[in-house]
Amino acid sequence: MAETNFDLVVIGAGPGGYVAAIRAAQLGLKVACVERENLGGICLNWGCIPTKALLRSAEVFHNMHRAKEFGLSVENVGFDLDAIVKRSRGVSAQMNAGIKGLFKKNKVTSIMGEAKLAGKGKVSVKTDKGEETLTAKNIIVATGARARELPGLEADGDLVWTYRHALVPKRMPKKLLVIGSGAIGIEFASFYNTLGAETTVVEVMDRVLPVEDKDISAFAKKQFEKQGMKILQKTTVKKLDRGNGKVVAHFEAGGKTSTEEFDTVISAVGIVGNVEGLGLEEAGVKIDRTHVVTDEYCRTGVDGLFAIGDIAGAPWLAHKASHEGVMVAELIAGEKAHPIKPNTIAGCTYCHPQVASVGLTEEKAKEAGYKVKVGKFPFIGNGKAVAMGEAEGLVKTVFDEKTGELLGAHMVGAEVTEMIQGYVIGRQLETTEEDLMQTVFPHPTMSEMMHESVLAAYGRALHI
């Protein structure tokens, strides 16, 4: 390696790490980024991007079956699972190559290897050429997270899958059990259900998509069930008996037990941070439940050592990691850095229908002591949604009655993962109900429902 002395060493090249490296290089720092597996990390290679490619194929397949509604004729509708997966992997490969190009353009030194802290300002890296020590005044740990595995529910890659196995399936499941109805679980349930798998989703909490607003969760559940999914809420999977190409799942709900047989199980019960083998605790870093404890600027309390992204805790979102990467890079470079406000970060789930939200749910707002005004607007009242054949959906907004502050916004329906950004900007700019009411939304667009939901909160909706 030509250079071993840097201003910044980034451990991990996921959406937090590679963005931090690029931004730091743009600010004139000499940067090295160490990655043990794939540039782009889990998000680009085994998460956000390839799952969206799979879900897009499922969406097209679903719409092909609806052709008659649009006056179209399609015969012999079918799918090739191998081809769907091949396209998904190709999308990831293309994005991976793009990061290589960005590193080259910004003069970031990219090193493939296993990194470990080796004392103050030092990182030891094991590569296929041996071991080398990098020195830097500042180090960012961005090693991400992996799937959580519960005792008795461990993945084997054959009958029981994690998200990785589900992305490159050996077969098309016939009868599928998905354990966990968070974003990962419900996206895979949506994908395989659309392709024809008899799908059951089990959730230990009292509703699917448990972090979402209750109205949104309830609406989504009805849509999932309409599509043929079986939803089991307040239910625990106690164990899985495996053998002869089948899995017998043991359920417990309300004090009663039952069993059911499946040919495939996807476990999506959360994540754990990749904190092992990095020398973090030896360096004096505090770790809480597999995540590094940091302040609002992602500082670990150890001079010159930062942690960003999934390893630094919730929300476990790629866009949060990227923004933290930029913030820390700018902080290191002496620029004015702005800490992230967690309640301005949107969450998006790309199931069918899509779900998106930002800020407080109605329930959380009331728990926080706010007296709220709530507006709701259904997709059926929007001309563009009806014209698109996407009349099933809901937009909900939550305001502080006293100040008019937009506390939260929640959506379920077609393209809401794109629409939510309007409310995100509103939250960031501390927009009030008056600002949103006076904003002119273009017609005909689905975004008009965002306006109508605001109006509805104050008894002024025009189209319901």
C-alpha positions in Angstrom: 0.0 0.0 0.0 1.4 3.3 -1.0 0.1 5.4 1.9 -0.6 4.4 5.4 -1.0 7.8 7.1 -4.4 9.5 6.7 -6.5 12.3 8.1 -9.4 9.9 8.4 -9.9 6.2 8.3 -13.5 4.9 7.8 -14.2 1.3 8.8 -17.1 0.0 6.7 -18.2 1.1 3.2 -22.0 0.9 3.6 -24.3 3.9 3.0 -22.8 5.6 6.1 -19.2 4.8 5.6 -18.7 5.4 1.9 -20.7 8.7 2.1 -18.6 9.8 5.0 -15.4 9.0 3.1 -16.5 10.9 0.0 -17.6 13.9 1.9 -14.4 14.1 3.9 -12.4 13.8 0.7 -14.4 16.6 -0.9 -13.4 18.8 2.1 -9.7 18.2 1.4 -9.0 15.3 3.9 -6.8 12.3 3.0 -9.2 9.4 3.5 -9.0 5.6 3.5 -12.1 3.4 3.6 -11.8 -0.2 4.7 -14.5 -2.8 3.7 -14.4 -6.5 4.4 -17.0 -7.6 2.0 -18.8 -5.4 -0.6 -18.6 -1.7 -1.3 -22.1 -0.3 -0.5 -22.5 -2.6 2.5 -25.7 -4.6 3.3 -28.0 -1.8 2.0 -26.7 -1.8 -1.5 -25.8 -5.5 -1.9 -28.1 -7.4 0.4 -30.8 -4.9 1.6 -32.4 -1.7 0.3 -31.5 -1.9 -3.3 -31.9 -5.6 -4.3 -35.1 -5.9 -2.4 -36.5 -2.9 -4.3 -35.6 -4.6 -7.6 -37.4 -7.8 -6.5 -40.4 -5.8 -5.4 -40.5 -4.0 -8.6 -40.7 -7.3 -10.5 -43.6 -8.3 -8.2 -45.4 -5.0 -8.8 -45.2 -5.4 -12.6 -46.4 -9.0 -12.2 -49.3 -7.9 -10.1 -50.2 -5.2 -12.6 -50.1 -7.7 -15.5 -52.9 -9.6 -13.8 -54.9 -6.3 -13.7 -54.5 -5.6 -17.4 -58.2 -6.0 -18.1 -59.0 -3.2 -15.7 -57.0 -0.8 -18.0 -58.5 -2.1 -21.2 -55.5 -4.2 -22.0 -55.0 -7.8 -22.9 -52.2 -9.9 -21.5 -52.0 -13.7 -22.1 -50.0 -16.4 -20.4 -48.8 -14.3 -17.4 -46.0 -16.0 -15.6 -42.6 -15.4 -14.0 -39.1 -16.8 -14.0 -37.7 -16.5 -10.4 -34.1 -17.1 -11.5 -34.4 -14.2 -14.0 -36.0 -11.9 -11.3 -33.1 -12.7 -8.9 -30.6 -12.2 -11.7 -32.0 -8.7 -12.4 -31.9 -7.9 -8.7 -28.2 -9.0 -8.4 -27.3 -7.0 -11.6 -28.8 -3.8 -10.1 -26.6 -4.3 -7.0 -23.5 -5.0 -9.1 -24.1 -1.8 -11.1 -24.4 0.3 -7.9 -21.3 -1.4 -6.4 -19.3 -0.4 -9.5 -20.6 3.1 -9.1 -19.1 3.4 -5.7 -15.7 2.3 -7.0 -16.0 5.1 -9.5 -16.9 7.6 -6.9 -14.0 6.6 -4.7 -11.6 7.0 -7.6 -13.1 10.4 -8.6 -12.8 11.7 -5.0 -9.3 10.2 -4.4 -10.5 8.0 -1.5 -8.1 5.1 -0.9 -10.3 1.9 -0.9 -8.9 -1.1 1.0 -10.6 -4.5 1.1 -9.9 -6.2 4.3 -10.8 -6.8 8.0 -10.2 -3.8 10.2 -9.6 -3.5 13.9 -8.7 -0.6 16.2 -5.0 -1.0 17.2 -4.5 1.8 19.7 -5.1 5.6 19.6 -5.3 6.7 16.0 -4.4 3.3 14.6 -6.3 0.7 12.6 -4.9 -2.7 11.8 -6.1 -4.2 8.5 -5.9 -7.8 7.4 -6.0 -8.1 3.7 -5.2 -11.0 1.3 -1.7 -9.5 1.1 -1.1 -9.6 4.8 -1.5 -7.1 7.7 -0.9 -3.4 7.7 -1.4 -0.5 10.2 -3.1 2.7 9.1 -2.8 5.8 11.2 -5.2 8.7 11.4 -6.2 11.5 13.7 -9.9 10.5 13.2 -11.6 7.2 12.8 -15.2 6.5 11.9 -16.7 3.1 12.7 -19.5 2.3 10.3 -19.7 -1.5 10.4 -23.5 -1.8 10.3 -25.6 -4.7 11.6 -26.8 -8.2 10.7 -29.9 -10.2 11.2 -30.9 -11.2 14.8 -31.3 -14.9 15.3 -33.4 -16.2 18.2 -32.7 -19.6 19.9 -34.6 -22.3 18.0 -35.3 -20.1 15.1 -31.8 -20.0 13.6 -31.5 -19.9 9.8 -30.0 -22.8 8.0 -30.3 -21.5 4.4 -32.4 -24.5 3.4 -35.8 -24.5 5.3 -35.2 -21.4 7.4 -34.0 -18.2 5.7 -32.6 -14.8 6.7 -33.0 -11.8 4.3 -29.8 -13.0 2.5 -31.3 -16.3 1.6 -34.6 -14.8 0.7 -32.8 -12.5 -1.8 -31.2 -15.4 -3.7 -33.8 -18.2 -3.1 -33.0 -21.8 -4.1 -36.7 -22.4 -4.8 -40.1 -20.6 -4.9 -41.8 -21.2 -1.5 -45.2 -22.8 -1.7 -46.3 -22.3 1.9 -44.3 -19.5 3.6 -44.1 -18.4 7.2 -42.6 -14.9 7.8 -41.6 -14.3 11.5 -41.7 -10.5 12.2 -43.8 -7.8 10.4 -41.3 -5.0 10.5 -40.1 -3.5 7.2 -37.9 -6.5 6.2 -40.4 -9.1 7.1 -43.4 -7.5 5.4 -41.5 -6.6 2.3 -40.5 -10.3 1.7 -44.0 -11.4 2.6 -45.4 -9.0 0.0 -42.9 -10.2 -2.6 -43.5 -13.9 -2.2 -47.2 -13.6 -1.7 -47.6 -11.6 -4.9 -45.7 -14.4 -6.8 -48.2 -17.0 -5.4 -46.8 -18.3 -2.1 -49.4 -19.1 0.5 -48.0 -16.6 3.1 -48.5 -16.3 6.8 -47.0 -13.4 8.8 -46.5 -13.8 12.6 -46.1 -10.7 14.8 -45.5 -10.7 18.5 -46.9 -7.2 18.9 -50.6 -6.3 18.7 -50.4 -5.1 15.1 -48.4 -5.5 11.9 -45.8 -2.8 11.2 -45.9 -2.1 14.9 -43.8 1.2 14.7 -46.4 2.8 12.4 -49.5 4.7 13.4 -52.4 2.5 14.4 -54.7 3.7 11.6 -52.0 3.0 9.0 -51.2 -0.5 10.4 -54.9 -1.4 10.4 -55.4 -0.2 6.8 -52.3 -2.1 5.7 -53.4 -5.3 7.4 -56.7 -5.2 5.6 -54.9 -4.8 2.3 -52.5 -7.7 3.0 -55.4 -9.9 4.0 -57.3 -8.9 0.8 -54.2 -10.1 -1.1 -54.5 -13.5 0.6 -52.0 -13.1 3.4 -52.7 -14.7 6.8 -51.8 -12.3 9.6 -51.3 -13.6 13.2 -50.9 -10.8 15.7 -49.9 -11.1 19.4 -48.4 -14.5 18.5 -45.0 -16.0 19.3 -43.2 -18.7 17.4 -41.8 -20.9 20.2 -39.8 -23.4 18.1 -39.4 -24.8 14.6 -39.2 -28.6 14.0 -37.3 -29.2 10.7 -37.0 -32.3 8.5 -38.0 -33.9 5.2 -38.4 -30.7 3.4 -40.8 -29.2 5.9 -40.9 -27.1 9.0 -43.5 -27.4 11.8 -43.9 -24.1 13.6 -45.2 -24.1 17.1 -47.3 -21.0 17.9 -48.4 -19.5 21.2 -51.2 -16.9 21.4 -53.4 -16.0 24.3 -52.0 -18.8 26.4 -52.9 -21.4 23.7 -50.5 -23.4 21.5 -50.9 -24.6 18.0 -48.8 -26.0 15.2 -48.7 -25.5 11.4 -46.5 -27.0 8.6 -44.6 -24.8 6.1 -42.0 -25.6 3.5 -40.1 -22.3 4.0 -39.6 -19.9 6.9 -38.1 -16.4 6.8 -36.9 -15.0 10.1 -37.0 -11.2 10.3 -36.9 -10.5 14.0 -34.6 -7.5 14.1 -30.9 -6.8 13.9 -27.8 -6.7 16.0 -24.9 -4.4 15.6 -21.5 -5.6 14.2 -19.5 -4.7 17.2 -17.4 -7.8 17.6 -13.7 -8.1 16.8 -13.2 -4.3 16.4 -11.4 -3.6 19.6 -14.1 -1.2 20.6 -14.3 -2.1 24.3 -10.5 -2.2 24.6 -10.5 1.3 23.3 -12.9 2.5 26.0 -16.1 2.6 23.8 -19.3 2.0 25.6 -21.6 -0.7 24.0 -25.2 -1.1 24.9 -27.1 -4.1 23.5 -24.8 -4.5 20.6 -24.8 -0.8 19.7 -22.2 1.8 20.3 -23.3 4.6 22.6 -22.7 8.1 21.0 -23.7 11.7 21.5 -25.7 13.7 19.0 -22.6 14.3 16.9 -21.8 10.5 16.8 -18.8 10.9 19.1 -18.1 7.8 21.2 -16.4 9.6 24.1 -13.0 8.4 22.9 -11.1 11.3 21.3 -11.1 11.1 17.5 -13.4 8.0 17.4 -16.9 8.2 15.9 -19.6 5.7 15.2 -22.4 6.1 12.6 -25.3 4.2 11.1 -26.8 1.0 12.3 -24.0 0.3 14.8 -24.8 3.6 16.5 -28.5 2.6 17.1 -31.9 3.5 15.9 -33.4 4.5 13.6 -31.8 1.7 11.5 -32.1 3.4 8.2 -29.6 3.9 5.3 -30.5 7.6 4.9 -29.9 8.2 8.5 -26.4 6.6 8.2 -25.5 8.7 5.2 -26.6 11.9 6.8 -24.5 11.0 9.9 -21.6 10.3 7.7 -21.8 13.8 6.1 -22.2 15.4 9.5 -19.2 13.7 11.0 -17.0 14.4 8.0 -17.9 18.1 8.2 -17.3 18.1 11.9 -13.9 16.6 11.5 -13.1 19.1 8.7 -14.0 22.0 10.9 -17.2 22.9 9.1 -20.4 23.8 10.9 -22.1 20.5 11.6 -25.8 20.0 12.3 -26.9 17.1 14.5 -29.8 14.9 13.2 -33.3 15.3 14.6 -34.6 11.8 14.8 -38.2 12.9 14.4 -37.4 14.4 11.0 -36.2 11.1 9.5 -38.8 9.3 7.4 -39.3 5.5 7.5 -40.4 3.8 4.3 -41.6 0.2 3.7 -41.9 -1.0 0.1 -44.6 -3.6 0.5 -47.8 -3.5 -1.5 -49.3 -1.1 -0.5 -46.4 1.1 0.4 -46.1 2.6 3.9 -44.2 5.8 4.8 -44.1 8.0 7.9 -42.3 10.8 9.7 -42.5 12.2 13.2 -44.9 11.2 15.9 -47.8 8.9 15.6 -51.2 10.2 17.0 -50.7 7.8 20.0 -47.1 9.0 20.7 -48.1 12.6 20.3 -50.8 12.3 22.9 -48.4 10.3 25.2 -46.0 13.3 24.9 -48.7 15.6 26.3 -49.8 17.3 23.0 -53.4 18.1 22.4 -53.7 17.2 18.7 -55.6 17.9 15.6 -55.7 15.0 13.2 -56.5 15.0 9.5 -57.2 12.0 7.2 -57.7 11.8 3.5 -58.5 8.6 1.5 -56.9 7.9 -1.9 -60.5 7.3 -3.3 -61.0 11.1 -3.1 -58.0 11.8 -5.4 -58.5 11.9 -9.2 -54.9 10.9 -10.0 -55.0 7.9 -7.7 -58.3 6.7 -9.2 -57.0 7.2 -12.7 -53.9 5.2 -11.9 -56.1 2.4 -10.5 -54.6 3.0 -7.0 -57.7 4.1 -5.1 -56.8 2.2 -1.9 -54.8 4.3 0.5 -54.8 6.9 3.3 -52.9 10.0 4.3 -52.9 11.1 7.9 -51.4 14.2 9.5 -51.0 15.1 13.2 -50.8 18.7 14.4 -50.2 20.4 17.7 -53.5 22.2 18.3 -51.8 24.9 20.3 -49.0 25.9 17.8 -50.0 24.4 14.5 -46.8 22.5 14.3 -46.8 19.4 12.1 -46.0 16.7 14.6 -46.2 13.7 12.3 -47.4 12.4 8.9 -48.3 8.8 8.0 -49.3 7.3 4.7 -50.3 3.9 3.2 -50.8 3.5 -0.6 -49.2 3.7 -4.0 -46.0 5.8 -4.2 -46.2 7.1 -0.6 -42.5 6.5 -0.2 -41.9 9.2 -2.7 -44.6 11.6 -1.4 -43.4 11.5 2.3 -40.4 13.7 1.5 -42.8 16.7 1.3 -43.7 16.3 4.9 -40.1 15.6 5.8 -39.1 19.0 4.5 -42.1 20.5 6.4 -40.8 18.9 9.6 -37.2 20.1 9.0 -38.4 23.7 8.3 -40.8 23.6 11.3 -43.7 24.2 9.0 -47.1 25.0 10.5 -50.6 24.1 9.3 -51.0 27.6 7.8 -47.8 27.2 5.7 -49.1 23.9 4.3 -52.6 25.2 3.7 -51.3 28.1 1.7 -49.0 25.9 -0.4 -50.3 25.3 -3.9 -50.1 21.6 -4.9 -50.1 20.8 -8.6 -53.2 19.1 -10.1 -53.7 16.3 -10.9 -51.2 14.7 -8.6 -51.3 12.3 -5.7 -49.5 14.9 -3.6 -52.8 16.8 -3.5 -53.9 14.3 -0.8 -51.2 15.7 1.4 -52.8 19.1 1.1 -56.3 17.7 1.7 -55.1 15.8 4.8 -53.9 19.0 6.3 -57.1 20.8 5.5 -59.1 17.9 7.0 -57.3 18.3 10.3 -58.9 21.8 10.5 -62.3 20.9 9.1 -61.5 22.4 5.7 -61.1 19.4 3.4 -62.6 20.0 -0.1 -63.0 16.6 -1.6 -64.4 14.4 1.2 
